[in-house]
Amino acid sequence: MLKLYIYEHCPFCVRARMIFGLKNLPVELVVMLNDDEQTPQRLIGKKIAPILMKEDGSCMAESLDIVDYIDNKDHQPLLTGGSRSEIADWLRHVNEYVNKLILPRVAAAPFEEFATPEARQYYSTKKQAMVGDFDELKQHSAGLIKKVSDDLRKLDKLIVQPNAVNGELSLDDILLFPLLRNLSLVAGIEYPSRVADYRNNMAKQTQINLLSSVAI
């Protein structure tokens, strides 16, 4: 069976997981500890996730390469819809600030990759070097929650169908759902109806749980 080495919180890992769920294909998920540098180094030569181990034991990285490989492996691709610049623009805008909301909450969440205090601290140290002190960021959450709620209202107008953002499954779904899933870890965000329907529907289609039950 194919093996996918992941972190539960990682949006790139969610991308790779999505195609298995959408195609209802079996895959063994292996959650690595966040401070485990040896496993990814052994498999692919650097600390990266996700990593797909194929049936012959060879490995590949890069989430979108994995998606493309799995989607086309049976010569019956699912992701046949086109992409839209409006979705790319929306994602680019939101990704400029959203990690200041998401990363402090990931660091406190009950993910398997943080099963040891050392693994959790490894994550916190690395990410705080990128975005700033987590406690300070949490104190400024209210403004960012309002900002992302406003931006979700703009996204609401772009959603064509609840089962595919552009009406037909496409790479845009692979890029959009992981962000919406990670946002479900943030308590207090307001979701307009079409965004909520899309997010919930994609969670079912991809067989990837939302994080609302552990929202902070």
The 8 nearest C-alpha neighbors of each residue, nearest first, counted from 0:
[[1, 54, 26, 2, 27, 25, 53, 52],
 [0, 2, 26, 53, 54, 52, 27, 3],
 [3, 1, 27, 52, 26, 51, 28, 0],
 [2, 4, 51, 28, 50, 29, 27, 5],
 [5, 3, 29, 50, 49, 30, 28, 51],
 [6, 4, 49, 30, 48, 12, 29, 3],
 [5, 7, 9, 30, 8, 112, 31, 12],
 [8, 6, 9, 110, 5, 111, 30, 112],
 [9, 7, 6, 10, 105, 110, 181, 12],
 [8, 10, 12, 6, 11, 7, 13, 5],
 [11, 9, 13, 177, 12, 14, 8, 178],
 [12, 10, 14, 13, 9, 62, 15, 49],
 [11, 13, 49, 9, 15, 10, 14, 5],
 [14, 12, 10, 16, 11, 15, 177, 17],
 [15, 13, 11, 17, 12, 173, 16, 62],
 [14, 16, 12, 62, 13, 17, 66, 18],
 [15, 17, 13, 14, 19, 18, 12, 20],
 [18, 16, 205, 20, 14, 15, 19, 13],
 [17, 19, 21, 20, 16, 66, 15, 22],
 [20, 18, 24, 22, 17, 16, 21, 23],
 [21, 19, 205, 23, 17, 206, 18, 22],
 [20, 22, 205, 18, 23, 19, 204, 17],
 [21, 23, 19, 20, 24, 18, 77, 70],
 [24, 22, 20, 21, 19, 25, 205, 18],
 [23, 25, 19, 22, 20, 26, 21, 18],
 [26, 24, 23, 19, 27, 0, 1, 20],
 [27, 25, 1, 2, 28, 0, 24, 3],
 [26, 28, 2, 3, 1, 29, 0, 25],
 [27, 29, 3, 2, 4, 26, 30, 5],
 [28, 30, 4, 3, 5, 31, 27, 2],
 [31, 29, 5, 6, 4, 112, 28, 32],
 [30, 32, 112, 33, 6, 5, 29, 35],
 [31, 33, 112, 35, 34, 118, 113, 30],
 [32, 34, 118, 112, 35, 31, 113, 122],
 [33, 35, 118, 32, 121, 36, 117, 122],
 [36, 34, 32, 33, 37, 38, 31, 39],
 [35, 37, 46, 38, 34, 39, 40, 45],
 [36, 38, 40, 35, 39, 41, 46, 42],
 [39, 37, 41, 40, 36, 42, 35, 31],
 [38, 40, 42, 46, 41, 43, 37, 45],
 [41, 39, 44, 45, 37, 38, 42, 43],
 [42, 40, 38, 39, 44, 43, 37, 45],
 [43, 41, 39, 40, 44, 38, 58, 50],
 [42, 44, 40, 39, 45, 41, 58, 59],
 [45, 43, 40, 41, 42, 39, 46, 47],
 [46, 44, 40, 43, 39, 47, 36, 41],
 [47, 45, 39, 40, 36, 48, 44, 37],
 [46, 48, 45, 39, 49, 50, 60, 43],
 [49, 47, 50, 5, 12, 4, 60, 46],
 [48, 50, 5, 12, 4, 60, 62, 47],
 [49, 51, 60, 4, 48, 3, 59, 52],
 [50, 52, 3, 59, 58, 2, 53, 60],
 [53, 51, 58, 2, 57, 56, 1, 3],
 [52, 54, 1, 56, 55, 57, 58, 51],
 [53, 55, 56, 1, 0, 52, 57, 2],
 [56, 54, 53, 57, 52, 58, 1, 0],
 [57, 55, 53, 54, 52, 58, 1, 2],
 [58, 56, 53, 55, 52, 59, 54, 42],
 [59, 57, 52, 51, 53, 42, 56, 43],
 [58, 60, 51, 50, 52, 43, 57, 61],
 [59, 61, 50, 49, 51, 62, 65, 58],
 [62, 60, 64, 63, 65, 49, 59, 50],
 [61, 63, 65, 15, 64, 11, 14, 66],
 [62, 64, 66, 65, 61, 67, 15, 14],
 [65, 63, 67, 61, 66, 62, 68, 60],
 [64, 66, 68, 62, 63, 67, 15, 69],
 [67, 65, 63, 69, 64, 15, 68, 70],
 [66, 68, 64, 70, 65, 69, 71, 63],
 [69, 67, 65, 71, 66, 70, 72, 64],
 [70, 68, 72, 66, 71, 67, 65, 18],
 [69, 71, 76, 67, 68, 72, 66, 77],
 [70, 72, 74, 76, 68, 73, 69, 67],
 [71, 73, 69, 74, 70, 68, 75, 76],
 [72, 74, 75, 71, 70, 76, 69, 68],
 [75, 73, 71, 72, 76, 70, 69, 77],
 [76, 74, 73, 71, 77, 70, 72, 78],
 [77, 75, 70, 71, 78, 74, 79, 73],
 [78, 76, 79, 70, 75, 168, 22, 169],
 [79, 77, 169, 168, 76, 80, 170, 70],
 [78, 80, 77, 169, 168, 76, 81, 167],
 [81, 79, 169, 167, 168, 78, 82, 165],
 [80, 82, 169, 79, 83, 165, 170, 167],
 [81, 83, 171, 169, 170, 80, 84, 165],
 [84, 82, 85, 86, 87, 81, 171, 165],
 [83, 85, 87, 86, 88, 82, 89, 171],
 [86, 84, 88, 83, 87, 89, 157, 90],
 [85, 87, 89, 88, 84, 83, 90, 171],
 [88, 86, 84, 90, 85, 89, 91, 83],
 [89, 87, 91, 85, 86, 90, 84, 92],
 [90, 88, 86, 92, 91, 87, 85, 93],
 [89, 91, 87, 93, 92, 88, 94, 86],
 [92, 90, 88, 94, 89, 93, 87, 95],
 [91, 93, 89, 90, 95, 94, 88, 96],
 [94, 92, 90, 95, 91, 97, 96, 89],
 [93, 95, 91, 97, 96, 92, 90, 98],
 [94, 96, 93, 92, 97, 91, 98, 90],
 [97, 95, 94, 98, 93, 99, 100, 92],
 [96, 98, 94, 99, 100, 93, 95, 101],
 [99, 97, 101, 100, 102, 96, 94, 130],
 [98, 100, 97, 101, 96, 102, 136, 130],
 [101, 99, 98, 97, 102, 140, 103, 143],
 [100, 102, 98, 104, 103, 99, 105, 97],
 [101, 103, 105, 104, 98, 100, 99, 106],
 [104, 102, 133, 106, 105, 101, 100, 107],
 [105, 103, 107, 106, 102, 101, 108, 215],
 [104, 106, 102, 108, 107, 103, 101, 8],
 [105, 107, 103, 104, 108, 123, 102, 119],
 [106, 108, 104, 105, 109, 103, 119, 215],
 [107, 109, 105, 110, 106, 104, 213, 215],
 [110, 108, 111, 107, 113, 213, 114, 105],
 [111, 109, 112, 113, 108, 7, 8, 114],
 [110, 112, 113, 114, 109, 30, 7, 32],
 [111, 113, 32, 33, 110, 114, 31, 6],
 [114, 112, 119, 118, 111, 115, 110, 32],
 [113, 115, 111, 112, 116, 118, 32, 110],
 [114, 116, 118, 117, 113, 119, 32, 112],
 [117, 115, 119, 118, 120, 113, 114, 121],
 [116, 118, 120, 115, 119, 121, 34, 113],
 [119, 117, 34, 33, 121, 113, 115, 120],
 [120, 118, 113, 116, 122, 121, 117, 123],
 [119, 121, 123, 117, 122, 118, 124, 116],
 [122, 120, 118, 124, 119, 123, 34, 117],
 [121, 123, 119, 125, 120, 124, 126, 118],
 [124, 122, 120, 126, 125, 121, 127, 106],
 [123, 125, 121, 127, 122, 126, 120, 128],
 [126, 124, 122, 128, 123, 127, 121, 129],
 [125, 127, 129, 128, 123, 124, 122, 130],
 [128, 126, 131, 129, 130, 132, 124, 125],
 [127, 129, 126, 125, 131, 130, 124, 132],
 [130, 128, 126, 127, 131, 125, 124, 132],
 [129, 131, 127, 128, 126, 99, 132, 98],
 [132, 130, 127, 128, 129, 133, 136, 126],
 [131, 133, 127, 135, 134, 136, 130, 128],
 [132, 134, 136, 103, 135, 137, 131, 127],
 [135, 133, 137, 136, 132, 138, 103, 131],
 [136, 134, 138, 132, 137, 133, 139, 131],
 [135, 137, 133, 139, 138, 134, 132, 99],
 [138, 136, 140, 134, 139, 135, 133, 103],
 [137, 139, 135, 136, 140, 134, 141, 133],
 [140, 138, 136, 137, 141, 142, 135, 143],
 [139, 141, 137, 143, 138, 142, 144, 136],
 [142, 140, 144, 143, 139, 145, 138, 137],
 [141, 143, 145, 144, 140, 146, 139, 147],
 [142, 144, 146, 140, 145, 141, 147, 100],
 [145, 143, 141, 147, 146, 142, 188, 140],
 [144, 146, 148, 142, 143, 147, 149, 141],
 [147, 145, 143, 149, 144, 148, 142, 150],
 [146, 148, 150, 144, 149, 145, 151, 143],
 [147, 149, 145, 151, 189, 150, 146, 188],
 [150, 148, 146, 152, 147, 151, 145, 153],
 [149, 151, 147, 153, 152, 148, 146, 154],
 [152, 150, 154, 148, 153, 149, 147, 155],
 [151, 153, 155, 149, 150, 154, 191, 148],
 [152, 154, 150, 151, 155, 156, 149, 157],
 [155, 153, 151, 157, 156, 152, 150, 158],
 [154, 156, 152, 194, 153, 157, 193, 158],
 [155, 157, 154, 153, 158, 152, 193, 159],
 [158, 156, 154, 155, 159, 153, 164, 86],
 [159, 157, 164, 155, 156, 160, 165, 154],
 [158, 160, 165, 166, 164, 157, 161, 163],
 [159, 161, 166, 163, 162, 164, 158, 165],
 [162, 160, 197, 196, 163, 200, 164, 193],
 [161, 163, 160, 200, 197, 201, 164, 166],
 [164, 162, 166, 168, 167, 160, 165, 161],
 [163, 165, 158, 159, 160, 166, 172, 161],
 [166, 164, 159, 163, 167, 158, 160, 168],
 [167, 165, 163, 160, 159, 164, 168, 162],
 [168, 166, 80, 163, 165, 169, 79, 164],
 [169, 167, 78, 163, 80, 79, 172, 77],
 [170, 168, 78, 80, 171, 172, 79, 81],
 [169, 171, 173, 172, 78, 174, 82, 168],
 [172, 170, 174, 169, 173, 82, 175, 86],
 [173, 171, 175, 170, 174, 169, 176, 164],
 [174, 172, 170, 14, 171, 175, 176, 17],
 [173, 175, 171, 172, 176, 170, 177, 14],
 [176, 174, 172, 178, 177, 173, 171, 179],
 [175, 177, 179, 178, 172, 180, 174, 173],
 [178, 176, 10, 180, 179, 175, 13, 181],
 [179, 177, 181, 180, 176, 175, 182, 10],
 [180, 178, 182, 176, 181, 177, 183, 175],
 [179, 181, 177, 183, 178, 182, 209, 176],
 [182, 180, 178, 183, 179, 184, 177, 101],
 [181, 183, 179, 184, 180, 185, 178, 101],
 [182, 184, 211, 180, 210, 181, 185, 209],
 [183, 185, 214, 210, 182, 181, 211, 215],
 [186, 184, 214, 183, 182, 215, 187, 188],
 [187, 185, 215, 214, 188, 184, 183, 211],
 [186, 188, 189, 185, 144, 141, 215, 145],
 [187, 189, 148, 144, 186, 190, 185, 145],
 [190, 188, 148, 187, 191, 151, 145, 144],
 [189, 191, 195, 194, 192, 188, 151, 148],
 [192, 190, 194, 193, 152, 195, 155, 189],
 [193, 191, 195, 194, 196, 190, 155, 197],
 [192, 194, 196, 195, 155, 191, 197, 158],
 [193, 195, 197, 155, 196, 192, 191, 198],
 [196, 194, 192, 198, 193, 197, 190, 199],
 [197, 195, 193, 199, 194, 198, 161, 200],
 [196, 198, 161, 194, 200, 195, 199, 201],
 [197, 199, 195, 201, 200, 196, 194, 202],
 [200, 198, 202, 196, 201, 197, 195, 203],
 [199, 201, 197, 203, 202, 198, 196, 162],
 [202, 200, 204, 198, 203, 199, 205, 197],
 [201, 203, 207, 199, 205, 200, 204, 206],
 [204, 202, 206, 200, 201, 205, 199, 207],
 [205, 203, 201, 206, 202, 21, 200, 20],
 [204, 206, 20, 21, 17, 202, 207, 203],
 [205, 207, 203, 20, 204, 202, 208, 17],
 [208, 206, 202, 205, 209, 203, 17, 20],
 [209, 207, 202, 206, 210, 203, 180, 205],
 [208, 210, 180, 211, 183, 202, 207, 212],
 [209, 211, 184, 183, 212, 213, 214, 208],
 [210, 212, 214, 183, 213, 184, 209, 186],
 [211, 213, 210, 214, 209, 184, 183, 215],
 [214, 212, 211, 210, 215, 184, 108, 109],
 [215, 213, 184, 211, 186, 185, 212, 210],
 [214, 186, 185, 184, 104, 213, 108, 107]]
